[in-house]
Amino acid sequence: MSGRPVKHSVTLKGHRTSISLEDAFWRELRSISTHKGIPINALVAEIDVDRAPETGLASAIRVYVLNNLKKRLP
């Protein structure tokens, strides 16, 4: 497992874009999309729409994953 960010391409609003996240965040994001029953592009699009304009997409995804994990804690 690498702590270095890894670039992946996603499609947002019909355009391809690259997002750099650490492997752990990519794995958890995929897990969340599977659990919700939606494609990862759709989940990233939801996060994109909900983020503040001054917040980068990669940062918004990290916070989304963290909050999702915190909600599942007992």
PyMOL commands that set and color helices and strands:
alter all, ss='L'
color gray80, all
select helices_A, chain A and resi 23-36+40-50+57-71
alter helices_A, ss='H'
color red, helices_A
select strands_A, chain A and resi 5-12+15-22
alter strands_A, ss='S'
color yellow, strands_A
deselect
rebuild
show_as cartoon
